[in-house]
């Protein structure tokens, strides 16, 4: 038996929290995984750490503490309550209920560590460490209720057909009391009572004694609710489990009995795709399937029971799955045969489908493993050649096989995208682009026959994970980001953009059906992600292949969601404020499709209207000079009559200010002098902001994020900076500048941008009249855009002037 350490004398007398003993953070004996049971009765992994037990003043008692091995943060702080039932399972698990509907489990890496903590728990509760469960203590009211509290156990009626009703009543009456449940469970264990009950079940079925069968249903269901591992091991044994399921067929609330045993023996077939030589493993697989069936199909829904009543049943299934995966993983012959048959061309289609479905379920079971075990699991599959096997399978014609292979691929990408990236870069040195694994995935996405493109959406998510720089590794010798993105843009990007380029050769999309529009929207979503997270790779690709012009053809689509996707792509590019992109946009006159879509949208107050206005508002607020000049010089005539928001007139004013500075540089330098004297910001603020600028991570700069102080940074990249809050501190300065510029432009004979609203019925554009929106409290515009407070045709001159001034 493993040696047990006694607690250091000082622990019991500590006044505060626990200090982690020296060396304990590297001691694998105390290394544990913390699990909690969620509402769906699934075990959630809360992290890996090292457990200790000590006195915590705040909790007034000895407590279990788990500190994370990564950063030393507290994962668990749980007082060892004298009336809580702790269970030790499978030598390395301790499970207990912390509060109502809150189950916890500690899974130890080593049995010795589990024994040490179990001894601490038993010491606090005054129990013998040799027990597997600590008995519950009861309050005084329960002591008064039962006369035989000092008796060693509960006396069960003799197991006879005539006393089934009495036994059922005893079980039902014991469930509300923790002590009675414990005594009933011990009695059932010690007397071999369950097997006797199952013998009576056979008698009742032979005699067709329905009343007796109904009593047996209640008894067996009650035994499940005792939540006891030792009883489950008896009930789920090979000789008993089918009879237990038989008892649960006779639910008194149903008019007819269910045929669960018939389904399990005749309908459900065990397919042994690769012969399993280990009888223990085969028995464990059968047992797990049947217990899972009992939980999912036979027992009533969990809401019928008291909370937490079936937590041990779920734990039984959970750890059975862990055991199955471990046993299969250790069987090298089994896995070698599996992959050999998967990739063998001589394997028939039906057999291959069974092999792929098995591998898919095998990977699903692996999700129950602890991280270190999952590492070993996927490393084993990788060494066996799972990725080359998937490549072969994905090239086959069978849609079901390809679908299962896609699910397996998703497990691999979610677990370790770097492993997948390394494989595809290595195979690129040997194979043509057409048969690369990633290109096969892209082709399946493009050729998805589902009208809703369910499979394509899943595959797009996987591609996004693979090209996400956030999960790429960087070492001293190489940078995965640089290597993989170089590979992706050289070998794969042309496959991804092929449908987009094929559909945008004219002024409008050549195919504009719903399914094509959905596919193009998915591709645009990934390209938008690339613009945000990749740097020169995507920039070179967009400019060299003239991608933005082709994307903006989709602004003419009849599907609003696709036109908005194209607009969002351009908005993301403009948001980078990159002059390379800006020169490309101006040289190719790429605002023309946007302005045309804006005018075609007419007076409708919709998302398209708001999104386009927001784009121009961003250019105005951020004072992107090159784009401001380009828009005003080329599109002012089309936009000058839009007066229900001040965005375009504000752009014109920006343009006039730029030109004024160019015409009169002395005036501009005089303004700088005045600004420095009239408004001097606190020196410390400037120092802080400068330091923040220079400390900004270069990767963030690469990713295209605006580098701004925290006070100015938007909550997300899509939001516009609120111009009012941004320029409020310079409001007085702006008012004086407005007057100077307006005075100067009037004197020089240029048109004065006085922000007057047009009340005439005849206009150059159909956008100026929005009678349909006159009863709205605000004008069209996206949240954060400086719309005039009233609708077109209903706002006074003074109101519009005030809006124009305060939103500079």
Secondary structure, 3 states (H helix, E strand, C coil): CCCCCCCCHHHHHCCCCCCCCCCHHHCHHHEEEEEEECCCCCEEEEEEEEEEEEEECCCCEEEEEEEECCCCCEEEEEECCCCCCEEEECCCEEEEEEECCEEEEEEECCHHHHHHHHHHHHHHHCCCCCCCECCCCCCHHHHHHCCCCCCCCCCCCCCCHHHHHHHHHHHHHHCCCHHHHHHHHHHHHHCCHHHHHHHHHHHHHHHCCHHHHHHHHHHHHHHHHCCCHHHHHHHCCCCCHHHHHHHCCCCCCCCCCCCHHHHHHHHCCCCCCCCCCCHHHHHHHHHHHHHHHHHHHHCCCHHHCCCCCCHHHHHHHHHHHHHHHHHHHHCHHHHHHHHHHHHCCCCCHHHHHHHHHHHHHHHHHHHHCCHHHHHHHHHHHHHHCHHHHHHHHHCCCCHHHHHHHHHHHHHHHHHCHHHHHHHHHHHHCCCCHHHCHHHHHHHHHHCCCCCCCHHHHHHHHHHHHHCCHHHCCECCCCEHHHHHHHHHHHHCHHHHHHHHHHCCCCCCCCCCCHHHHHHHHHHHHHHHHHHHHCCHHHHHHHHHHCHHHHHHHHHHCCCHHHHHHHHHHHHHHHHCCCHHHHHHHHHCCCCHHHHHHHHHHCCCCCHHHHHHHHHHHHHHHCCCHHHHHHHHHHHHHHHCCCCCECHHHHHHHHHHHHHHHHHCHHHHHHHHHHHHHHCCCCHHHHHHHHHHHHHCCHHHHHCCCCCCCCCCCCCCCCCCCCHHHHHHHHHHHHHHHHHHHHHHHHHCCCCCCCCCCCCCCCCCCCCCCCHHHCCCCCCCCCCCCCECCCCCCCCCHHHHHHHHHHCC
